[in-house]
Amino acid sequence: MSPSEVDKTLKDETLKVWNLATGDEIVTLSGHYGRVQALAVTHDSKKLISASLNKTLTVWDLEKGDEIFSLSGHDDWINAIAITPDNKQVVSCSLDKTVIVWDLATGNKIFTLFKHRDSVNAIAITPDGSHMVSASSDNTLKVWNLKTGEEIRSFNGHSSSVVAVAIALDGKSIISASSNNQLKIWNIDTAKELFKPPHHHLDSVIAVAVIPEGFRVVSRSANNSVTIWNPETGAKLFQLTDHSDLVKAVVFTQDGKQLISASADNTLKVWNLGTKEELLTPTAHSNSVNAVAVTPDGKQVISASADKTLKVWNMETKEEVITLTGHTASVNAIAMTPDGKRVISASDDTTLKVWNLKQKQTFLSSLINWITRKQVRNLSGHLASVKAVTVTADGRQVISAGDDKTLKIWDLALGKNLMTFPISYESDDEKIEIFYSKTNEKIILNSKDDLQSTSDGKCWILVSKDGKTIKVMEQGEEMKLSNLQVNSNVKEVKIEWDGKIKISDFWQTEEDTYQALDEYSHFFESDDITDIYESLDDDQYFYFIRELQEFKQYKSEPERNIGYYEPLKIKYLVTGEILKLNFFENDFVFTSDYKWLILAKDKQHNWQDYSFTININKIEKHLSSFRVDTNVGTLYLDSNGYLESRKFDSGHNESINAVAIITNGTQVISGSSDTTLKIWNLFTTEKQHNTKQEQYTLTEHSRAVRAIAVTPNGKQAISASDDKTVKVWNIESGKEPFTITTLNGHGDSVKAVAVTPNGKQVVSGSDDNTLKVWDLESGQVIATFTGDSPIHCCAVAPDGVTIVAGEQSGKLHFLRLEKIGCNS
């Protein structure tokens, strides 16, 4: 692993020596009694010299990790160290205004140089080792003879403290930088300024350095970007700009040449992995960028934000193409179809949305591009925030998961919810719940005297009046007698053997039966009159007096609401039985031989026209019956109409944080805050509905599962948890118990995992500030990188050796794996 540090100075008063090939910590060097401020390694790599705020230098044996001796002589903290090319002398400079030259073999002080009037901040030694240059807060540089300790000359010209110095490889020129960001290049022999670099630095100069091509300057801006300059031409060579807040996601382009990072600082960044140059920093989002995806051709980037929008960016023109609006809350995750034509977004508004990204290059292309980048479908069904989404390899299905503890499988073409994991519902003593496998629907019935049809029109489901029996019957032909006028005094209808219905009797309507008696008018103000009807003749109204059990005619329109009519009598000629049907209750009744279902449906309801439809439905055959138990819960109805009680999958008990599709395409794995992982069967045919959907529950973690990855061959699943572990599950056999390898080594929650393309290594990022690379075969750590804050995301490039880690602080680290067989 090759981050920039070999040894890292720390505020914990230690030094750490790292193996650059593997990233492993070799040894921790302890002994300083103050923060380690500076260090240098001898040119033969055998010794390390460190300087501390306790005013001492310590010389270490790098091979043994032992302290050789300590050098004391400065009266204030030490700012910098340099070693002569022959490894015989070390030079230190201090806030005490002095420079001391030491003998590295004996630890003896050779010279103490006193000529500066303020702190000495930096030193550099000529390539031949004969001279040394010091830079001071007294605004000067001085050249010293290292053999005699004599000051050769002084360089005046800076108007502020000189903070950095470097000497050209030919030993003839010097570059210096001051605290007011001025750069100067000098002739070392004449102390004359050769020229002023053409770029006036507004940014803080961190360091100056020398490479074979010449001088280089490193500067830092107020927004923490780091820029590398050629001071002789003023050209900006490249710039590294960290995010200023948590890095939430990183993704590589398919060719592995670019990386896109998303941050809580409202920005995303596009990086050239070859040069580490920042190609693009879109800043149009007004809130945290939570997720990012790139099209397969690498030409477009899609970002999702807490500002409720998605944005599409053109990687070639570096411009925003369009803003996709429609979500009403934060967009948490996005997934791209394999063909790059559509993107699916998941949001806190409980929905997923499918957007069309396809570009049509035709006349008025700008208009068409705007039209084709639109919301295609809205996928509703989750009951809480949707936190994760992924697309199957064939691009036909979407899997989503969230805070409602469920996974949902969607048909992308139809926008239809194919399946929900788990199938479980809260029990309700007043309701009966039935899951119909053919349409994947939930049917809810009253616990007594209820009737429902399946949405495909195949089955009637009947709950008996006493609630003790449920019958399932196959639907047949429907016959209708429409516009039956209730106020026409229809008293009875008859049903013949073939289901035809005819009116067979009327209520008597002679005027002498109905007497307009004023003494009954007071009943209109009481609760005794509940039924008032209008006859077919204009301006004739009838009311039924319960106390007298008879109808009376009223000469003018009463000011009362309509009550219930007398039940309609239905005579079934096959059995001779008399059935009764209430109109205003949308009532239903079966013939006793269960060959016919009669339904009353309210068609129109006002004073001018009371019309109802009677539907006669043929029952083809009785499919099944079920005796209801008090603890029946949810029932299962298969496509053949067979009803049974079945124990449904319990599912997760808390939010689902991650999902991944297993490579075989038939299973999906989920990780939850309930500490478990679950493997689900993705099959959706009838035969497969009869198999268990929740196939396995993996229970070895002791705290929330935060991230999941699956090896390319689908044989292993890797999970990261708040319990500080990474677990490798060998799921190839498909039989429990699965063998598990627990990867221990992190000191805090593990928030991210990624697998190398060859499936041999896994990378994990943790709140303990470290990124670890593990060998999956041995379970051993083969590399460790330590950042400055928790590492919340990581990704491995297609080349298998480039790793990017994103920190909570906003820093991005570009790392490279070396000599561990990643390409084997």
C-alpha positions in Angstrom: 0.0 0.0 0.0 1.5 3.3 -0.9 0.0 6.3 0.9 2.4 9.3 1.2 3.7 8.5 4.7 6.4 6.1 5.8 6.5 7.4 9.3 3.6 9.4 10.8 4.0 12.1 13.4 1.3 11.9 16.0 -0.1 14.0 18.8 0.0 10.8 21.0 3.8 11.3 21.3 4.7 8.2 19.2 6.1 7.4 15.8 4.9 4.5 13.7 6.9 2.8 11.0 4.9 1.3 8.1 5.6 -1.2 5.4 4.8 0.6 2.1 4.3 -2.6 0.2 1.7 -4.1 2.5 0.5 -1.1 4.6 1.3 -3.0 7.8 2.5 -1.2 10.9 6.0 -2.6 11.6 6.7 -0.9 14.9 5.6 1.9 17.2 8.4 4.0 18.6 7.7 5.5 22.0 9.8 7.6 24.2 9.1 11.3 23.5 7.4 13.4 26.2 5.8 15.8 23.8 4.2 15.9 20.4 6.5 14.6 17.6 7.1 17.6 15.5 9.6 16.5 12.8 11.5 13.5 11.5 14.0 12.4 8.9 15.4 9.0 7.7 19.0 8.5 6.8 19.7 7.8 3.2 20.6 4.2 3.9 17.2 3.8 5.7 18.9 2.4 8.8 18.2 5.2 11.2 15.3 7.5 12.0 15.8 10.8 13.7 12.7 12.4 15.3 12.2 15.8 17.0 9.7 16.6 19.7 8.2 19.6 21.5 10.2 18.5 24.5 13.2 20.1 22.8 15.1 16.8 22.2 16.0 14.7 19.1 15.9 10.9 19.3 17.9 8.6 17.1 16.3 5.2 16.4 17.5 1.9 14.9 14.9 1.2 12.2 15.8 -2.5 11.8 15.4 -3.3 15.5 13.0 -0.5 16.5 15.3 0.5 19.4 16.3 3.9 20.6 20.0 4.5 20.1 20.4 7.8 22.0 18.8 11.1 22.6 20.2 14.5 21.6 19.6 17.5 24.0 20.8 21.1 23.4 17.9 23.2 22.2 16.1 25.6 24.5 12.8 25.5 22.7 10.9 23.2 20.4 12.5 21.9 17.3 11.0 22.9 13.9 13.0 20.8 11.3 15.6 18.2 10.8 18.0 17.5 7.8 20.6 14.8 7.3 23.8 15.1 5.2 24.2 12.9 2.2 26.9 10.8 3.8 24.6 10.0 6.8 27.3 11.3 9.2 25.6 14.5 10.4 22.1 15.6 11.4 21.2 19.3 11.5 18.3 20.6 13.6 16.7 24.1 13.8 14.6 25.5 16.6 12.3 28.2 17.9 15.3 29.2 20.1 16.8 30.9 17.0 19.7 28.4 16.7 20.8 25.7 14.3 22.8 22.7 15.8 24.9 20.3 13.8 25.3 16.8 15.4 27.6 13.8 14.9 25.2 10.9 14.2 27.8 8.3 15.2 28.5 9.7 18.7 25.5 12.0 19.3 27.9 14.8 20.1 27.2 18.4 19.2 29.6 19.7 16.5 28.4 23.4 16.0 25.7 25.7 17.4 24.9 28.5 14.9 23.6 31.7 16.6 23.3 34.3 13.8 19.5 34.4 13.3 17.5 36.9 15.3 14.2 34.9 15.4 13.0 31.3 15.1 14.7 29.2 12.5 11.8 27.4 10.6 13.4 25.3 7.9 16.8 24.0 6.7 18.2 22.4 3.5 21.6 20.8 2.7 23.4 21.1 -0.6 23.6 17.8 -2.7 27.4 17.6 -2.0 26.8 18.0 1.8 29.2 20.9 2.1 26.7 23.7 2.8 23.4 24.2 4.6 20.8 26.9 4.1 18.5 28.1 7.0 15.3 30.0 6.8 14.1 32.2 9.7 11.3 34.3 11.0 13.8 37.3 10.9 12.9 37.4 7.2 16.3 36.1 6.1 18.0 33.0 4.8 21.6 32.1 5.6 24.2 29.8 4.0 26.6 28.0 6.3 29.7 26.0 5.8 29.1 22.6 7.4 32.8 21.8 7.8 33.6 25.0 9.7 30.3 26.3 11.0 30.9 29.6 9.4 28.2 31.8 7.9 29.0 32.3 4.3 26.3 34.8 3.3 22.8 36.1 4.1 19.8 36.5 1.8 17.6 39.6 2.3 14.5 40.4 0.4 11.6 38.7 2.1 9.2 41.0 3.9 7.8 38.3 6.2 9.0 35.1 8.0 10.7 32.6 5.7 9.0 29.3 6.3 10.3 26.9 3.6 13.5 26.4 1.6 14.8 24.0 -1.0 18.1 23.7 -3.0 18.3 22.7 -6.7 19.9 19.4 -7.6 22.8 21.2 -9.2 23.4 23.1 -5.9 23.4 26.4 -7.7 20.0 27.9 -6.8 17.6 28.2 -3.9 13.9 28.6 -3.7 12.3 30.1 -0.6 8.7 30.8 0.6 7.6 33.3 3.2 4.5 33.4 5.4 3.0 36.1 3.2 3.1 33.6 0.3 5.9 35.2 -1.6 8.3 32.9 -3.5 11.9 33.8 -4.4 14.5 32.0 -6.4 18.2 32.9 -5.5 21.7 32.3 -6.8 23.4 30.4 -3.9 26.8 31.9 -4.7 25.9 35.5 -5.1 22.8 35.7 -2.8 21.1 37.6 -5.6 17.5 37.1 -6.5 17.4 35.4 -9.9 13.7 36.2 -10.6 10.3 36.3 -9.1 8.0 33.5 -10.0 5.2 34.8 -12.2 2.4 33.5 -10.0 1.5 35.6 -7.0 0.3 33.1 -4.4 -2.9 34.0 -2.6 -3.0 30.6 -1.0 -0.8 29.6 2.0 2.5 28.0 0.9 2.9 24.6 2.7 6.2 23.5 1.3 8.8 23.8 -1.5 10.5 20.8 -3.0 13.0 19.8 -5.7 12.5 17.1 -8.4 14.8 16.3 -11.4 12.6 18.6 -13.6 13.1 21.5 -11.2 11.4 23.2 -8.3 7.9 22.5 -7.2 5.7 24.5 -4.8 2.9 23.1 -2.7 0.2 25.6 -1.6 -3.0 25.2 0.4 -6.1 27.4 -0.1 -8.7 28.5 2.4 -11.0 25.7 1.3 -8.3 23.1 2.1 -7.4 22.4 -1.6 -3.8 21.5 -2.2 -2.1 22.8 -5.4 1.2 21.8 -7.0 2.9 24.6 -9.0 5.9 25.0 -11.3 7.3 28.2 -9.8 9.4 29.0 -12.9 6.4 29.2 -15.2 3.6 29.8 -12.7 1.7 26.7 -14.2 -0.7 24.9 -11.9 0.3 21.2 -12.4 -2.6 19.7 -10.5 -4.8 20.3 -7.5 -6.1 18.0 -4.8 -9.1 19.3 -3.0 -10.6 17.4 -0.1 -14.3 17.6 0.6 -15.1 19.8 3.6 -17.5 17.3 5.2 -18.3 13.6 5.3 -17.6 11.6 2.1 -20.8 9.5 1.7 -20.2 7.6 -1.5 -17.5 6.8 -4.0 -17.8 5.0 -7.4 -15.4 4.2 -10.2 -16.1 4.5 -13.9 -16.1 1.2 -15.7 -12.8 1.8 -17.3 -11.3 2.5 -13.9 -9.8 5.9 -15.1 -12.0 8.2 -13.0 -13.6 8.3 -9.6 -16.6 10.2 -8.5 -17.1 11.1 -4.8 -20.2 12.5 -3.1 -20.2 14.5 0.1 -22.3 16.0 2.8 -20.7 19.3 1.8 -23.3 19.5 -1.0 -20.8 18.7 -3.7 -19.6 15.8 -5.8 -16.1 15.6 -7.3 -14.8 13.8 -10.4 -11.1 12.8 -10.2 -8.6 11.6 -12.8 -7.0 8.6 -11.1 -3.9 8.8 -13.2 -3.0 12.3 -12.2 -5.2 12.7 -9.1 -6.5 15.8 -10.8 -9.9 17.1 -9.9 -11.8 17.3 -13.2 -15.1 18.5 -12.0 -16.7 19.8 -8.8 -20.4 20.4 -9.3 -21.9 22.6 -6.6 -25.5 23.0 -7.7 -27.0 20.9 -4.9 -28.3 22.8 -1.9 -27.9 19.9 0.6 -25.9 16.8 1.2 -25.1 14.6 -1.8 -26.0 11.1 -0.6 -25.4 8.9 -3.6 -23.8 8.9 -7.0 -23.9 6.7 -10.0 -22.2 6.7 -13.4 -23.5 5.5 -16.8 -21.8 2.4 -18.3 -20.2 4.6 -21.0 -18.8 6.9 -18.5 -20.4 10.0 -20.1 -22.9 10.9 -17.5 -22.9 11.1 -13.7 -26.1 11.1 -11.6 -26.1 12.6 -8.1 -28.9 12.2 -5.5 -29.3 14.7 -2.7 -31.0 15.5 0.5 -32.3 18.6 -1.3 -35.0 16.2 -2.8 -33.5 16.2 -6.3 -31.3 14.2 -8.7 -29.0 15.9 -11.1 -27.5 14.6 -14.3 -24.0 15.8 -15.3 -22.2 15.6 -18.6 -18.7 14.3 -18.0 -17.4 15.6 -21.3 -18.8 19.2 -21.1 -18.6 19.3 -17.3 -22.1 20.8 -17.3 -25.3 20.0 -15.5 -27.7 18.5 -18.0 -30.9 18.5 -16.1 -32.4 18.4 -12.5 -34.9 15.7 -11.8 -37.5 16.8 -9.4 -40.5 14.8 -8.0 -39.4 13.5 -4.6 -40.8 15.3 -1.6 -38.0 14.3 0.8 -34.3 13.4 0.8 -33.1 11.0 -1.9 -31.0 8.4 -0.2 -29.8 5.9 -2.8 -29.8 5.4 -6.6 -29.2 2.5 -8.9 -28.5 2.3 -12.7 -29.9 -0.2 -15.1 -27.1 -2.2 -16.8 -27.9 -0.5 -20.2 -27.5 2.9 -18.6 -30.9 4.1 -19.9 -32.7 4.4 -16.6 -31.9 5.3 -13.0 -33.9 4.4 -9.9 -34.0 6.6 -6.9 -35.0 5.8 -3.3 -36.2 8.4 -0.9 -37.4 9.3 2.6 -40.8 10.1 1.0 -41.3 6.3 1.0 -41.2 6.0 -2.8 -38.9 4.9 -5.5 -38.9 6.7 -8.9 -37.7 5.4 -12.2 -36.2 8.1 -14.5 -35.4 7.8 -18.2 -31.9 8.9 -19.1 -31.9 7.9 -22.8 -30.7 10.6 -25.1 -32.3 10.9 -28.6 -30.1 12.8 -31.0 -32.8 14.2 -33.3 -34.0 17.6 -34.4 -34.6 19.9 -31.4 -32.4 17.5 -29.4 -32.3 19.9 -26.4 -36.1 19.7 -26.1 -36.2 16.0 -26.6 -33.4 15.4 -24.1 -35.4 17.3 -21.6 -38.5 15.3 -22.3 -36.8 11.9 -22.3 -35.1 12.6 -19.0 -38.3 12.4 -17.0 -39.9 10.3 -14.3 -41.2 7.1 -16.0 -42.7 5.4 -13.0 -43.5 6.0 -9.3 -43.1 2.9 -7.2 -45.2 3.2 -4.0 -45.6 0.6 -1.3 -43.0 1.2 1.4 -44.4 2.5 4.6 -41.2 4.4 5.7 -38.0 5.8 4.3 -36.4 3.7 1.5 -32.7 3.5 2.2 -31.3 1.0 -0.3 -31.9 0.0 -3.9 -30.3 -2.3 -6.5 -31.1 -3.7 -9.9 -30.9 -7.3 -11.1 -28.2 -8.1 -13.7 -30.8 -8.5 -16.5 -32.2 -5.0 -15.7 -35.8 -6.3 -15.3 -36.3 -6.1 -11.6 -35.5 -3.6 -8.8 -35.0 -4.6 -5.1 -35.6 -1.9 -2.5 -35.3 -1.9 1.3 -35.9 0.6 4.1 -37.0 1.6 7.5 -40.3 -0.3 7.2 -38.3 -3.5 7.7 -39.3 -5.0 4.3 -37.7 -5.7 0.9 -39.8 -5.2 -2.2 -39.2 -6.7 -5.6 -40.5 -4.6 -8.5 -41.1 -5.3 -12.2 -39.3 -2.4 -13.8 -41.3 -2.5 -17.1 -44.7 -2.6 -15.4 -43.9 -0.7 -12.3 -45.6 -3.4 -10.3 -44.7 -4.8 -6.9 -44.0 -8.4 -7.5 -43.3 -9.5 -4.0 -42.7 -8.1 -0.5 -40.4 -9.8 2.0 -41.6 -10.8 4.4 -45.3 -11.6 3.9 -46.5 -10.8 7.4 -49.2 -8.5 8.7 -50.3 -7.4 12.2 -53.2 -9.4 13.5 -56.6 -7.8 13.9 -59.3 -9.7 15.7 -61.9 -7.8 13.6 -60.3 -8.8 10.3 -59.1 -11.8 8.4 -56.1 -11.5 6.1 -55.5 -13.7 3.1 -52.4 -13.6 0.9 -53.3 -14.6 -2.7 -50.2 -16.0 -4.3 -51.3 -15.7 -7.9 -51.5 -11.9 -7.8 -49.3 -11.4 -4.8 -52.1 -9.4 -3.1 -53.4 -9.1 0.4 -57.1 -9.4 0.8 -58.7 -8.2 4.0 -62.2 -9.4 5.1 -64.4 -8.8 8.1 -64.3 -11.6 10.6 -68.0 -12.3 10.0 -70.4 -12.2 7.1 -68.2 -10.8 4.3 -67.5 -11.4 0.7 -64.5 -10.4 -1.5 -63.3 -11.2 -5.0 -59.7 -11.7 -6.0 -58.4 -9.0 -8.2 -58.1 -11.3 -11.2 -61.8 -12.2 -10.9 -61.1 -15.9 -10.5 -62.4 -16.5 -6.9 -65.1 -15.5 -4.5 -64.0 -15.6 -0.8 -66.9 -15.9 1.6 -66.8 -15.5 5.4 -69.9 -17.1 7.0 -72.3 -15.1 9.1 -71.0 -16.6 12.3 -67.4 -16.2 11.2 -66.6 -19.9 11.6 -66.1 -20.9 8.0 -64.4 -19.4 4.9 -65.4 -20.7 1.5 -63.5 -20.2 -1.7 -65.6 -20.5 -4.9 -64.7 -20.2 -8.6 -66.4 -17.3 -10.3 -68.5 -18.0 -13.4 -70.7 -16.0 -15.7 -72.3 -12.8 -14.4 -75.9 -11.8 -15.4 -77.3 -8.3 -14.8 -80.8 -6.9 -14.2 -80.1 -3.2 -14.1 -82.1 -0.1 -13.2 -84.4 -1.9 -10.9 -86.5 0.9 -9.3 -86.8 0.3 -5.6 -89.6 2.9 -5.4 -91.6 1.0 -8.0 -92.8 -1.2 -5.1 -91.0 -4.3 -6.3 -91.6 -6.9 -3.6 -90.2 -10.1 -5.0 -88.0 -11.4 -7.8 -87.5 -15.0 -8.9 -84.4 -16.8 -10.2 -84.8 -19.6 -12.6 -82.5 -22.7 -13.0 -80.4 -20.9 -15.6 -79.9 -17.8 -13.5 -82.3 -15.6 -15.3 -84.1 -13.1 -12.9 -87.6 -11.8 -13.2 -89.9 -9.6 -11.2 -92.5 -11.8 -9.6 -94.5 -9.5 -7.2 -95.1 -5.9 -6.3 -96.2 -4.1 -3.3 -100.0 -3.2 -3.4 -100.4 0.4 -4.6 -104.2 1.1 -4.6 -105.0 4.5 -3.2 -107.5 3.2 -0.7 -104.7 1.2 1.0 -102.9 4.4 1.7 -104.9 7.1 3.6 -103.6 10.6 4.0 -104.3 10.9 7.6 -103.2 14.1 9.3 -103.0 12.5 12.6 -99.9 10.6 11.5 -98.0 13.7 10.4 -96.4 14.1 13.8 -94.5 10.9 13.2 -92.2 12.8 10.7 -90.7 14.6 13.7 -90.0 11.4 15.6 -87.7 8.4 15.3 -90.6 6.0 14.6 -90.5 6.7 10.9 -87.3 5.5 9.2 -88.5 4.7 5.7 -89.8 7.2 3.2 -90.2 6.4 -0.5 -91.1 8.1 -3.7 -93.5 6.4 -6.0 -93.2 6.2 -9.8 -96.0 8.8 -10.0 -94.9 12.4 -9.5 -95.4 14.0 -6.1 -96.4 10.9 -4.3 -94.4 10.0 -1.2 -94.9 7.0 1.1 -93.7 6.4 4.6 -93.6 3.3 6.7 -94.7 3.7 10.3 -93.1 1.0 12.5 -95.6 1.5 15.3 -98.5 0.6 13.0 -96.4 -1.7 10.7 -98.0 -0.1 7.6 -97.4 2.4 4.8 -99.1 5.8 4.6 -99.2 8.3 1.8 -98.0 11.8 2.4 -99.2 14.6 0.0 -96.0 16.7 -0.1 -92.3 16.0 -0.1 -91.1 15.2 3.5 -88.0 16.9 4.9 -86.4 13.7 6.0 -83.4 11.5 4.8 -84.1 8.3 3.1 -84.2 5.2 5.4 -83.9 1.5 4.5 -86.4 -0.2 2.2 -88.0 -3.5 3.0 -85.7 -6.4 2.1 -86.2 -7.7 -1.5 -87.5 -11.2 -1.5 -85.8 -13.6 -3.9 -87.4 -16.9 -4.8 -85.1 -19.5 -6.1 -87.2 -21.8 -8.2 -84.8 -24.8 -8.1 -85.1 -25.3 -4.3 -88.2 -23.2 -3.6 -86.3 -21.2 -0.9 -87.0 -17.5 -0.2 -83.9 -15.3 0.2 -83.8 -11.7 1.3 -81.5 -8.9 0.1 -81.1 -5.4 1.5 -80.6 -2.7 -1.1 -79.0 0.1 0.9 -76.3 -2.1 2.4 -74.8 -3.5 -0.9 -75.9 -6.8 0.4 -75.2 -10.3 -1.0 -76.8 -13.7 -0.6 -76.0 -17.2 -1.9 -78.5 -19.9 -3.0 -78.4 -22.8 -0.6 -76.8 -25.1 -3.3 -74.0 -22.5 -3.8 -74.7 -22.3 -7.5 -75.6 -18.6 -7.6 -74.5 -15.4 -5.9 -76.9 -12.5 -5.8 -75.4 -9.0 -5.2 -77.2 -5.7 -4.6 -75.2 -2.7 -5.7 -76.2 0.9 -5.1 -76.2 2.5 -8.6 -77.9 5.9 -7.9 -79.1 7.5 -4.7 -81.1 10.7 -4.6 -84.7 11.9 -4.2 -85.4 11.9 -7.9 -84.1 8.4 -8.8 -83.4 5.4 -6.6 -81.9 2.7 -8.8 -80.0 -0.4 -7.8 -78.4 -3.2 -9.8 -78.9 -6.8 -9.0 -76.0 -8.9 -10.1 -76.5 -12.7 -10.6 -73.1 -14.5 -10.5 -72.7 -18.1 -11.4 -70.5 -20.2 -9.1 -68.7 -22.7 -11.3 -67.5 -24.9 -8.4 -66.5 -25.0 -4.8 -62.8 -24.8 -4.5 -62.0 -25.1 -0.7 -63.3 -24.5 2.8 -61.4 -23.4 5.9 -62.5 -23.8 9.5 -61.6 -20.6 11.3 -59.5 -20.8 14.4 -59.3 -18.0 16.9 -55.5 -17.8 16.2 -55.8 -18.0 12.5 -53.7 -15.0 11.6 -52.9 -14.6 7.9 -54.1 -17.3 5.5 -52.6 -18.4 2.2 -54.6 -18.9 -1.0 -52.9 -20.5 -3.9 -53.7 -20.1 -7.6 -55.9 -23.3 -7.5 -58.1 -21.7 -4.9 -56.8 -23.9 -2.0 -56.9 -22.0 1.3 -54.6 -22.9 4.2 -53.0 -21.5 7.3 -49.3 -21.0 6.8 -46.5 -19.7 9.0 -45.2 -16.7 7.2 -41.6 -15.3 7.3 -41.0 -13.1 10.3 -38.6 -10.8 8.4 -36.3 -8.2 10.0 -37.3 -6.5 13.2 -35.6 -3.2 12.5 -34.5 -1.0 9.6 -32.8 -2.7 6.6 -29.5 -0.9 5.9 -28.1 -2.8 2.9 -29.1 -5.2 0.2 -27.1 -7.1 -2.4 -28.0 -9.5 -5.2 -26.2 -12.8 -5.0 -24.5 -13.6 -8.3 -26.7 -16.5 -9.3 -29.5 -13.9 -9.7 -32.0 -16.0 -7.7 -31.4 -14.6 -4.3 -31.0 -11.3 -2.5 -29.3 -10.8 0.9 -30.2 -8.0 3.3 -28.5 -6.6 6.4 -30.4 -4.9 9.2 -30.1 -3.0 12.5 -31.7 -6.0 14.1 -28.1 -7.6 13.9 -29.1 -10.2 11.3 -28.7 -10.9 7.6 -31.3 -12.7 5.7 -31.2 -14.5 2.3 -34.4 -14.4 0.3 -35.6 -16.4 -2.7 -36.3 -14.1 -5.6 -38.4 -16.6 -7.6 -41.9 -15.3 -8.4 -43.7 -18.1 -10.3 -46.5 -20.1 -8.6 -44.3 -23.1 -8.0 -41.7 -21.0 -6.4 -44.3 -19.1 -4.3 -44.9 -22.4 -2.6 -41.3 -22.5 -1.5 -40.1 -20.6 1.6 -39.2 -17.0 0.6 -37.0 -16.2 3.6 -34.5 -19.0 3.1 -31.8 -18.3 5.7 -31.2 -16.0 8.7 -27.6 -15.3 9.6 -27.3 -14.4 13.3 -23.7 -14.2 14.3 -23.4 -10.4 14.6 -24.1 -8.8 18.0 -24.9 -5.3 16.7 -26.3 -3.6 13.6 -25.2 -4.8 10.2 -24.1 -1.7 8.2 -22.9 -3.0 4.8 -22.9 -6.1 2.6 -20.8 -7.3 -0.3 -20.9 -10.5 -2.3 -17.9 -12.1 -4.1 -18.1 -12.1 -7.9 -18.6 -15.9 -7.9 -21.5 -15.7 -5.5 -19.9 -18.1 -3.1 -19.3 -15.8 -0.2 -21.1 -12.9 1.4 -19.3 -10.3 3.5 -21.0 -8.2 6.2 -19.8 -5.2 8.2 -21.2 -4.5 11.6 -21.2 -2.1 14.5 -19.8 -5.0 16.6 -16.4 -4.1 15.1 -16.2 -7.2 13.0 -16.3 -8.2 9.3 -17.8 -11.7 8.8 -17.4 -13.9 5.7 -20.3 -16.3 5.1 -19.6 -19.3 2.9 -23.1 -19.6 1.2 -22.1 -21.8 -1.7 -23.6 -25.0 -0.3 -27.0 -23.5 0.2 -27.3 -25.5 3.4 -27.2 -24.4 7.0 -25.2 -24.0 9.0 -22.9 -21.9 6.9 -19.2 -21.8 7.8 -18.2 -18.4 9.0 -14.9 -16.6 9.2 -14.8 -13.6 11.5 -12.3 -10.9 10.7 -11.2 -9.2 13.9 -9.0 -6.2 14.0 -11.0 -3.0 13.9 -11.5 -1.1 17.1 -14.8 0.5 16.3 -17.9 0.1 14.1 -17.2 -1.1 10.5 -19.2 1.0 8.1 -18.1 -0.1 4.6 -16.9 -3.2 2.7 -15.8 -3.8 -0.9 -14.5 -6.9 -2.7 -11.7 -6.9 -5.2 -12.7 -8.0 -8.7 -10.9 -11.3 -8.4 -12.8 -12.1 -5.2 -9.7 -12.8 -3.2 -9.5 -9.8 -1.0 -12.0 -7.7 0.9 -11.6 -4.0 2.0 -13.3 -2.6 5.1 -13.6 0.9 6.5 -14.2 1.7 10.1 -15.0 4.4 12.7 -11.6 3.5 14.2 -10.1 5.7 11.3 -8.6 2.6 9.5 -9.0 0.9 6.2 -8.0 -2.8 6.2 -7.4 -5.2 3.4 -8.1 -8.8 4.2 -7.1 -12.0 2.5 -10.3 -14.0 2.1 -8.6 -17.4 2.1 -6.6 -16.9 5.3 -8.7 -14.3 7.0 -5.6 -12.3 7.7 -5.0 -8.5 7.4 -2.6 -7.9 4.6 -2.6 -4.1 4.7 -3.8 -1.3 7.0 -4.1 2.4 6.3 -4.9 4.9 9.0 -6.7 8.1 8.2 -7.5 11.1 10.4 -11.2 10.4 10.9 -13.7 7.6 10.5 -13.8 6.0 7.1 -17.4 5.6 5.9 -17.0 4.5 2.3 -14.6 2.6 0.1 -14.3 1.2 -3.4 -12.0 -0.9 -5.4 -11.2 0.1 -9.0 -11.6 -2.4 -11.9 -7.8 -2.9 -11.9 -8.0 -4.6 -8.5 -5.2 -2.6 -7.0 -6.5 1.0 -6.7 -8.6 1.7 -3.6 -10.3 4.9 -2.6 -11.4 5.6 0.9 -13.6 8.5 2.0 -13.4 10.0 5.5 -15.9 11.6 7.8 -13.7 14.7 7.6 -14.1 15.0 3.9 -10.7 13.6 2.9 -10.3 11.2 0.0 -7.4 8.8 0.0 -6.1 7.2 -3.2 -4.3 4.0 -2.3 -2.6 1.3 -4.2 -2.2 -2.4 -3.3 1.2 -3.8 -4.1 2.6 -7.4 -4.3 -0.3 -9.2 -2.8 -1.4 -11.2 -5.8 -4.4 -9.1 -6.6 -4.0 -9.9 -10.3 -3.4 -13.6 -9.9 
